[in-house]
Amino acid sequence: MRGAVAAGHPLTAQAGADVLAAGGNAVDAAVGAALVSWVAESPLTGPGSGGFMLVHRARDRSTRVFDFFVAVPGLGLAERDLAEMDRVDVDFSGGSTQVFHIGAASCAVPGAAVGLEEAHRSHGSLPWRDLFQPAIALARSGVELNNGQAYLHAILDLVAEDRLYQQDLAGTLELIADQGGKVLYEGDLADAISKHVSDHGGSITKRDLEEYRVIRRRPVRATFCAEEYLSNPPPSAGGILIAYGLPLLEELGPGDPGTAEAIDALARVMREQANSRIAAGSVSGLARALEERAAIVSRGTTHISVVDGQGNAVALTASTGAGSGIVVPGTGIHINNMLGEFDLAKPPRPGARLSSMMSPSVVLRDGTPHLVVGSAGSLRLRGAVLQNVVNVVAHDLPVEDAIDRPRVHLEGEDLHCEGGHDPVELDKLEEMGWNVVRWLRQNLYFGGASAVTSSHGELAAAGDPRRGGAGVVVE
């Protein structure tokens, strides 16, 4: 089938493209790509992750979000005294560091395996097991690390051109292919997961796994430049904050790309997103409340965008956070550290969904997909998605140019401007009163987006050069 795929790694994007070429639809391609991402992008995602899949169906123009994000563990435990988490400081090599907490106490209940399965059961067309074969083969034969992945593997002392073999993960993939995603949530494998986490001070119980469910949600919506933006709804925060910001930006005027006026408008919207304290129940008030308790999803996030020739579209974002460092022996399953990405004075009730900044998004033009986009990037994630929507929809840039353009991020009073901006325009921003932080070059700090576009019958796809992403068009 004709279509386009963009992802955080060339192997991931190619896997999705191969599924389309074999006659699969957008959901089939997203699932096949996601499974390969578990192998090719193992620091970022895997069976121990959580995420969201936004699916737009051409047949009835319906859009739904499959929420398989992580849940708070501890069901059935009499006491919930959380063990001490380990602390790590991550340096983005641009003068910015971020603190993460890891270890078994940071592990939340994952949802990726059953999430992919439920989306496929609802909308897929190719056999479930067939979608696993490329990922299984890749796990057994090994993945040669590119520069972007070597950076993410640095703590494992692996470098570019090293080959990473994942025989245990291959075995787990075969189990899921044969028995379905629930194999991780019941029986011997669930016992192994809960016991290993518990033995190391965590609180994932067998009951947590048995009672985990995928939730279907209606997307948040906003109008921007006569097109319709749809994204991840509450209880997550990213989508609603972007949906709040886009109409504000249209009202201000998006300006010409790269100019001081355009950057000023973006920064003012970012400030309003962060500082809005309108009465509870309003869109912006809700956004603020959500932001205050949202997971700071780290660089351990990956995104896949797909559109097929029938007009179906999928945006899939998944994450293990920074990774807990807890790998279940004999399985290759690296559990997420999402509890460690919150400042939890009082943990939410067991079974509750955690919030997230992840924002898998689609923009519809006249009811059909124009742009499918999402990103990694911690608190910069929503800004990366926002700026790509603006670049494609308002500035009419080709998707590759839209992703490649330098980005900005407002952090407190500091306006971080990525390398590549015109110094003259940054001088003007300083004259406007902004405290400009000038980065020398592109950096993953500003997010790692993947996007596809469909415009007047032409398909295009692009991954983010900041993290070695790729796009593939299937004609």
Residue, then its C-alpha position, 0 to 999 in steps of 0.5 A: m500500500r502507498g504511504a509514508v512512515a517517519a521514526g526515530h531510527p532508519l530501521t524503525a521507519q523502514a520496518g513500517a514502510d515494509v509493512l505498507a509495501a506488503g499491503g498493511n494499513a497505517v496501524d499495521a505499519a505503526v505496530g511493525a515499526a514499534l516492535v522494531s523500535w523495541v530492538a533498534e531503539s532499546p534505550l527509549t522503548g520496549p515491552g517495559s514502556g508505556g505510550f499512546m497511539l492516536v488513530h485516525r480512520a479514513r472510513d468514518r473520519s473518526t479519531r481515537v487515542f489508545d492510552f497504554f501509558v504506565a499506571v501507578p503500582g501497588l495494588g494489593l499491598a498493605e503498605r506503600d513505603l517507597a524505597e529510596m530511588d537512585r539518582v542520575d544526572v543527564d548532561f545534554s552536552g549543551g550546558s543543560t542537565q536534568v536529574f532522573h531517579i531510577g531503580a526498582a522503586s521508580c518502576a511503574v506498570p507498563g502497557a506497551a504490549v497490550g496497547l499495540e495488541e488492542a490497536h491491532r485487534s481493532h484496526g489492523s489487517l495483517p496477521w499479528r504474528d507476521l508483524f513480529q518477524p523483522a523485530i525478532a530477526l533483528a534482535r537475534s542478528g544484532v543492531e549496529l549502533n549509529n551515532g544517535q543511538a550510540y549517544l543514548h547507549a553511552i552509559l553502557d559503554l557502547v559506541a557507534e558501529d558496535r553491534l548490540y545483540q538482544q537474544d533474551l528480548a528476541g525470546t520475549l518477542e516470540l512469546i508475545a507473537d505467539q500468545g499475545g500481549k497478555v503474556l506479560y500480564e499473567g502467568d509465569l512471565a508476570d510472576a517473573i516481572s513482579k518478583h524481580v521488581s519487588d526483590h529490588g525494592g519496587s512495588i509492581t504486583k501480580r495484581d497490577l499486571e493482571e488488572y492493567r487495561v488499555i483506555r480509549r479516549r477522544p482526542v483534544r481538538a483545536t482549530f489553527c489556520a483553518e485546519e483541525y489539530l487533534s492530540n492526546p487528551p487529559p489526564s495527559a497535559g501535552g496535547i491540551l497545552i498545544a491545543y491551547g497555544l495554537p489559537l493564541l499563536e494564530e491570534l498573535g500572528p505566527g510571523d515569518p519563520g526565523t524572524a525575531e517577530a515569529i520567535d517572540a510570538l512563539a515565546r509569548v505563547m510558551r510563557e502563557q502555556a506555562n503561567s496560565r492560571i485562569a479559573a479552574g475548569s477553563v482550558s488553560g486552567l486545566a492545562r496548568a493543573l495538568e502541567e504541574r503534575a505531568a511526567i517530565v518524559s525524558r530523552g527516553t521517548t520515541h515517536i512513529s508517524v504513519v499515513d497510508g494510501q487510504g487516508n488512515a493515519v497513526a501517531l504513536t509515542a512511547s517511552t521508558g522514561a530514562g529507564s529504571g536500570i531494572v532488566v528482568p532476567g532472561t526476558g530482555i524487558h527493561i522496565n520504565n522509571m516513570l515514578g522517578e520522573f515525578d516529584l511525588a510528595k504523596p503517590p497517586r492511588p495504585g492503578a491510577r494513570l500517570s500524566s504525560m507530556m507525550s503529544p502524538s498529533v494529527v492535523l486534518r485539512d478538510g477532514t483528511p490527514h495533512l500532518v502526522v507528528g510527535s516528538a521526544g524531548s522532555l518538557r521540550l516535547r510539546g514545543a517541538v510538536l507546536q513548532n512543527v505544526v506551525n512550520v507546516v501549517a502556517h509557514d507551508l514548509p516541506v516536512e523535512d525543512a519544518i523538522d530541520r529548522p532551529r527551535v526555541h524553548l522558554e525555560g523560566e526567564d531564559l529563551h533558549c535558541e537552538g544553533g542555526h538562528d540568524p544572530v541578527e534576529l537574536d539581537k533583535l529579540e534581546e532588544m525586545g527584552w528577552n534573555v536569549v540563551r544562544w546554543l551553538r548547534q542543533n541538540l536533542y535538548f530541543g526534541g526529536a520529532s518524526a512527521v509525515t505529510s499528505s498534501h494534494g496527493e503528495l506524500a513526504a516523511a522526515g525524521d529528526p536529524r537531532r537523533g538520527g531519525a528517518g522518513v520513508v515514502v512508499e509509492 
